[in-house]
Amino acid sequence: MNSTRSKVYFSPTLHYLRVHVIAAQDLVPSDKSRPPDPIVRVELGNQGRTTRPSSMKTINPEWNEELMYVAWEPFNENIVVSVEDKAANDEVIGRVLIPLRNVKRRVENAKLPDAQWFGLQKPSLVKDEGGEKKDKFASRIYLRLTIDSGYHVLDESTHFSSDLRPSAKQLHKQSIGLLEVGILSARNLQPMKGKEGKLTDAYCVAKYGNKWVRTRTLLDNLHPRWNEQYTWEVYDPYTVITIGVFDNCHINDKEDKGSEDWQAWSNMVTQYGKPLLPKMHYVQPISIKHVDLLRHHAMNIVAGSLARQSHHSEQRLLTTCWMWITICLASGGAKPTSPA
């Protein structure tokens, strides 16, 4: 049974995407008897944001506004840019689809790429990437697009992060050691299936960096013993590993509609000092308001990726999980004994 086996999952590599909306030219509103009141809506996956209305209510407006998003490898999504007319109930004046894989990447504080003009098309003519243009429509929009890979995309609380490396692999430092975790057992779990005449089908999840591990499920047991061992590369000592124990509510193929809780884990095993983020966070800092919004989107992207890998979600079970943990640095270290 697949739902009872141990498994390893990996979060997608996340990057920040900057969309600098500069201006547009030759807009064609449906009502030509009045000037348009244009705004720009930019969407990436489930993330959507709009600019403020342009101060220039003309067919050649300017915005000069920057929007930020969370992008994820392998960059298969499209950026959907729409110019809307607020004076006409947000009617779409023109739209363009831009493949994310065509956007230039920036590492650290390099020069931003040049802005580009993109042709807008009537929504009815946008078929796929680039769309098909069947009539004369000369509207265009001026954008600067950048994938910023010098940052670490926060999908956890800043003070409880398990990974602080920037998105760009060429900026990664060598590992400082190996984290070895033995998940031994749990005790005194709560019976989660009492109404069914059963106890608990328990398994344990440990998360560090982009690697998530899940033990096998032990059926109908309040004192499970897993005795499984996992390892992670460690790149920064000021990081946290998170461990939780769950009840597998899919053993009998019964769905718990309230079980889809993909929020950040709340059981923290240890906490270190304030983490050190990549240089770009200090050279060109992102506002706290934007960081919090982007963290929410990053968590949703990670949750969606894990859901696609596991095809189901489970009910959370708060408890104590016995384990031994040792960080084996270059100088070596002794392995502690398991608790009695």
C-alpha positions as CSV (number, residue, x, y, z in Angstrom):
1,M,0.0,0.0,0.0
2,N,1.6,3.2,-1.2
3,S,0.2,5.3,1.6
4,T,2.1,3.3,4.3
5,R,5.6,3.4,2.7
6,S,8.4,5.7,3.6
7,K,9.1,8.4,1.0
8,V,11.4,11.4,0.3
9,Y,10.0,14.6,-1.2
10,F,11.8,17.7,-2.5
11,S,10.5,21.3,-2.6
12,P,10.8,23.2,-5.9
13,T,13.6,25.8,-6.2
14,L,12.0,29.2,-5.8
15,H,13.1,32.6,-7.2
16,Y,11.8,36.1,-7.0
17,L,10.4,37.6,-10.2
18,R,10.4,41.4,-10.6
19,V,8.0,43.0,-13.1
20,H,8.6,46.7,-13.6
21,V,5.6,48.1,-15.4
22,I,6.7,51.3,-17.1
23,A,4.3,52.5,-19.7
24,A,2.0,51.6,-22.6
25,Q,1.3,53.1,-26.0
26,D,-1.6,53.4,-28.4
27,L,-4.2,51.7,-26.3
28,V,-7.6,51.1,-28.0
29,P,-10.5,51.4,-25.5
30,S,-13.9,50.1,-26.5
31,D,-15.5,53.5,-25.9
32,K,-13.5,55.9,-27.9
33,S,-15.6,58.9,-26.8
34,R,-13.7,59.2,-23.5
35,P,-10.1,58.7,-22.3
36,P,-9.4,55.3,-20.6
37,D,-8.5,54.9,-17.0
38,P,-5.9,52.2,-17.4
39,I,-4.3,49.8,-14.8
40,V,-2.1,46.8,-15.4
41,R,-2.8,43.3,-13.9
42,V,0.1,40.9,-13.9
43,E,-0.5,37.2,-13.0
44,L,1.8,34.3,-12.5
45,G,0.0,31.1,-11.6
46,N,-2.3,31.9,-8.7
47,Q,-0.5,35.1,-7.9
48,G,-2.1,38.3,-9.3
49,R,-1.4,41.9,-8.6
50,T,-2.4,45.2,-10.2
51,T,-0.7,48.6,-10.5
52,R,-2.2,51.8,-9.3
53,P,-4.3,53.7,-11.8
54,S,-2.1,55.8,-14.1
55,S,-2.1,59.5,-13.4
56,M,-2.2,60.0,-17.2
57,K,-5.7,59.1,-18.4
58,T,-4.7,58.8,-22.0
59,I,-4.0,56.1,-24.6
60,N,-0.3,56.5,-23.7
61,P,-0.2,56.0,-19.9
62,E,2.8,55.6,-17.6
63,W,2.9,53.7,-14.3
64,N,6.6,53.2,-13.4
65,E,5.6,50.6,-10.7
66,E,7.4,47.4,-9.7
67,L,5.5,44.2,-8.8
68,M,7.1,41.1,-7.3
69,Y,6.2,37.4,-7.5
70,V,7.5,34.0,-6.6
71,A,8.6,31.9,-9.6
72,W,9.6,28.2,-9.4
73,E,11.8,26.0,-11.5
74,P,11.6,24.7,-14.3
75,F,9.9,28.0,-15.2
76,N,7.1,26.4,-17.3
77,E,4.5,29.0,-16.5
78,N,3.5,32.1,-18.5
79,I,3.4,35.6,-17.1
80,V,-0.1,37.1,-18.1
81,V,0.0,40.9,-18.5
82,S,-3.4,42.6,-19.0
83,V,-4.1,46.3,-19.4
84,E,-7.6,47.0,-18.0
85,D,-9.9,50.1,-18.2
86,K,-11.3,50.9,-14.7
87,A,-13.7,53.3,-16.3
88,A,-15.3,50.4,-18.2
89,N,-15.6,47.9,-15.3
90,D,-12.1,46.6,-15.6
91,E,-12.6,45.7,-19.3
92,V,-9.4,44.2,-20.7
93,I,-8.0,46.5,-23.4
94,G,-5.1,44.2,-24.4
95,R,-3.2,41.2,-23.1
96,V,0.2,39.5,-23.7
97,L,1.5,36.1,-22.5
98,I,5.2,36.0,-21.7
99,P,6.9,32.6,-21.2
100,L,8.7,32.7,-17.8
101,R,11.6,30.7,-19.3
102,N,12.4,33.6,-21.6
103,V,12.9,36.1,-18.7
104,K,16.6,36.9,-18.0
105,R,18.0,35.9,-14.7
106,R,20.1,38.2,-12.4
107,V,22.7,36.9,-9.9
108,E,23.5,39.2,-7.0
109,N,23.6,42.9,-7.6
110,A,24.3,42.8,-11.4
111,K,22.9,45.4,-13.8
112,L,19.2,45.0,-14.4
113,P,18.3,43.9,-18.0
114,D,16.9,46.5,-20.4
115,A,13.2,47.0,-20.6
116,Q,11.3,45.7,-23.6
117,W,8.2,46.6,-25.6
118,F,5.7,43.8,-25.8
119,G,2.8,43.8,-28.3
120,L,-0.7,43.7,-26.7
121,Q,-3.5,41.7,-28.3
122,K,-7.2,41.7,-27.9
123,P,-8.1,39.0,-25.3
124,S,-10.2,37.0,-27.9
125,L,-7.1,36.6,-30.0
126,V,-4.7,35.4,-27.3
127,K,-4.6,31.6,-28.0
128,D,-1.3,30.4,-26.5
129,E,2.2,31.6,-26.0
130,G,2.6,34.7,-28.2
131,G,-1.0,34.2,-29.4
132,E,-2.1,34.8,-32.9
133,K,-2.7,38.3,-34.3
134,K,-5.5,38.3,-36.9
135,D,-6.2,42.0,-37.2
136,K,-4.4,45.3,-36.9
137,F,-3.8,46.0,-33.2
138,A,-0.7,48.2,-32.5
139,S,-1.0,48.6,-28.7
140,R,2.1,47.7,-26.7
141,I,3.4,47.8,-23.2
142,Y,6.9,48.6,-21.9
143,L,8.2,46.2,-19.2
144,R,11.4,45.2,-17.4
145,L,11.3,41.6,-16.4
146,T,13.9,40.0,-14.1
147,I,14.3,36.7,-12.2
148,D,16.3,37.6,-9.2
149,S,18.3,34.5,-8.2
150,G,20.6,36.2,-5.6
151,Y,17.9,36.1,-2.9
152,H,16.8,33.3,-0.7
153,V,13.0,33.0,-1.1
154,L,11.5,32.8,2.3
155,D,8.8,30.1,2.7
156,E,9.4,29.7,6.4
157,S,9.6,32.1,9.3
158,T,12.8,34.1,9.1
159,H,13.8,33.0,12.6
160,F,13.0,29.4,12.1
161,S,14.5,28.8,8.6
162,S,16.0,25.5,7.6
163,D,17.7,26.9,4.5
164,L,19.3,30.3,3.9
165,R,21.0,29.7,0.6
166,P,20.3,32.0,-2.4
167,S,18.3,30.5,-5.3
168,A,21.3,30.6,-7.7
169,K,23.2,27.3,-7.3
170,Q,26.5,29.0,-8.3
171,L,26.3,31.1,-5.2
172,H,26.0,28.1,-2.9
173,K,28.8,27.5,-0.4
174,Q,30.2,24.1,0.4
175,S,28.4,22.1,3.0
176,I,29.9,22.3,6.6
177,G,28.8,18.9,7.6
178,L,26.1,16.2,7.6
179,L,22.9,16.2,9.7
180,E,22.0,12.7,10.6
181,V,18.5,12.0,12.1
182,G,17.4,8.7,13.5
183,I,13.6,8.6,13.9
184,L,13.2,5.9,16.6
185,S,9.7,6.0,18.1
186,A,6.8,7.9,19.6
187,R,4.9,7.4,22.8
188,N,1.5,8.0,24.2
189,L,-0.1,9.2,21.0
190,Q,-3.8,10.2,21.0
191,P,-6.2,7.7,19.5
192,M,-7.3,9.5,16.3
193,K,-9.7,6.7,15.0
194,G,-11.6,5.9,18.2
195,K,-14.9,6.2,16.4
196,E,-13.8,3.5,14.0
197,G,-12.7,1.2,16.8
198,K,-9.1,1.7,16.0
199,L,-6.1,3.6,17.5
200,T,-3.8,5.7,15.3
201,D,-2.0,5.0,12.0
202,A,1.1,7.1,12.7
203,Y,4.0,8.3,10.6
204,C,6.6,10.9,11.1
205,V,7.7,13.8,8.8
206,A,11.0,15.7,9.1
207,K,11.9,18.7,7.0
208,Y,15.2,20.4,6.5
209,G,16.1,22.6,3.5
210,N,14.2,21.5,0.4
211,K,14.2,17.8,1.5
212,W,11.2,16.3,3.3
213,V,11.2,12.7,4.5
214,R,8.3,10.6,5.6
215,T,8.6,7.4,7.5
216,R,6.4,4.4,6.8
217,T,3.0,4.3,8.5
218,L,2.6,2.0,11.5
219,L,-1.0,0.8,11.7
220,D,-3.2,0.9,14.8
221,N,-0.5,1.8,17.3
222,L,-0.2,4.4,20.0
223,H,3.5,3.6,20.6
224,P,5.0,3.2,17.1
225,R,8.7,2.3,16.6
226,W,10.0,3.4,13.2
227,N,13.8,3.0,13.6
228,E,14.5,4.8,10.3
229,Q,17.5,7.0,9.5
230,Y,17.9,10.0,7.2
231,T,20.7,12.5,6.4
232,W,20.8,16.1,5.1
233,E,23.7,18.3,3.9
234,V,24.2,21.3,6.3
235,Y,25.2,24.6,4.8
236,D,24.6,27.0,7.8
237,P,24.6,26.2,11.5
238,Y,21.9,28.9,12.2
239,T,19.1,26.8,10.8
240,V,16.3,24.7,12.2
241,I,15.0,21.2,11.5
242,T,11.3,20.6,11.9
243,I,9.7,17.3,12.9
244,G,6.0,16.3,13.3
245,V,4.0,13.2,13.8
246,F,0.8,12.6,11.8
247,D,-2.2,10.2,11.6
248,N,-2.6,8.7,8.1
249,C,-6.3,9.2,7.5
250,H,-6.1,7.6,4.0
251,I,-5.5,4.0,5.1
252,N,-9.2,3.2,4.6
253,D,-9.5,5.7,1.6
254,K,-11.6,8.0,3.8
255,E,-11.1,11.7,3.2
256,D,-11.1,14.2,6.0
257,K,-12.1,17.4,4.3
258,G,-10.6,19.4,7.2
259,S,-7.2,17.8,7.0
260,E,-5.7,19.8,4.2
261,D,-3.6,22.0,6.4
262,W,-0.4,23.0,4.5
263,Q,0.6,25.9,6.8
264,A,4.1,26.2,8.1
265,W,5.0,23.6,10.6
266,S,4.6,24.7,14.3
267,N,6.7,22.0,16.1
268,M,10.2,23.4,16.2
269,V,12.9,21.1,17.5
270,T,15.5,23.8,18.1
271,Q,16.1,27.5,17.5
272,Y,19.4,29.3,16.8
273,G,20.3,32.9,16.5
274,K,19.1,35.3,13.9
275,P,19.8,33.7,10.5
276,L,22.2,35.4,8.0
277,L,20.5,35.8,4.6
278,P,22.2,36.1,1.2
279,K,23.9,39.4,0.4
280,M,21.1,40.6,-1.9
281,H,18.8,40.9,1.1
282,Y,21.0,43.7,2.4
283,V,22.3,45.3,-0.8
284,Q,18.8,45.6,-2.3
285,P,16.4,44.8,0.5
286,I,12.8,43.8,-0.1
287,S,10.2,45.5,2.2
288,I,8.7,43.5,5.0
289,K,5.3,44.0,3.5
290,H,6.4,42.4,0.3
291,V,8.4,39.6,2.0
292,D,5.3,38.6,4.1
293,L,3.1,38.5,1.0
294,L,5.7,36.6,-1.1
295,R,6.3,34.1,1.8
296,H,2.6,33.3,1.7
297,H,2.8,32.6,-2.1
298,A,6.0,30.6,-1.6
299,M,4.3,28.4,1.0
300,N,1.4,27.7,-1.3
301,I,3.8,26.8,-4.2
302,V,5.7,24.3,-1.9
303,A,2.4,22.9,-0.6
304,G,1.1,22.4,-4.1
305,S,4.3,20.7,-5.2
306,L,4.2,18.3,-2.2
307,A,0.6,17.6,-2.8
308,R,1.3,16.6,-6.4
309,Q,4.1,14.3,-5.2
310,S,2.0,12.6,-2.5
311,H,-1.5,12.8,-4.1
312,H,-3.0,13.2,-0.7
313,S,-2.8,15.1,2.6
314,E,-3.0,13.9,6.2
315,Q,-4.3,15.0,9.5
316,R,-1.8,16.6,11.9
317,L,-1.1,14.9,15.2
318,L,0.8,16.9,17.8
319,T,2.9,14.7,20.0
320,T,6.5,13.9,21.1
321,C,8.7,12.0,18.7
322,W,11.8,10.3,20.2
323,M,14.8,10.7,18.0
324,W,18.6,11.2,18.0
325,I,20.2,14.0,16.1
326,T,23.8,14.6,15.5
327,I,25.6,17.1,13.2
328,C,28.8,15.5,11.9
329,L,31.2,18.3,11.0
330,A,34.6,17.8,9.4
331,S,36.2,17.1,12.7
332,G,33.8,14.3,13.3
333,G,31.4,13.7,16.3
334,A,30.1,11.0,18.5
335,K,26.6,9.6,17.9
336,P,24.4,9.9,21.0
337,T,22.6,6.9,22.3
338,S,18.8,6.6,22.0
339,P,16.6,7.5,24.9
340,A,15.7,4.8,27.3
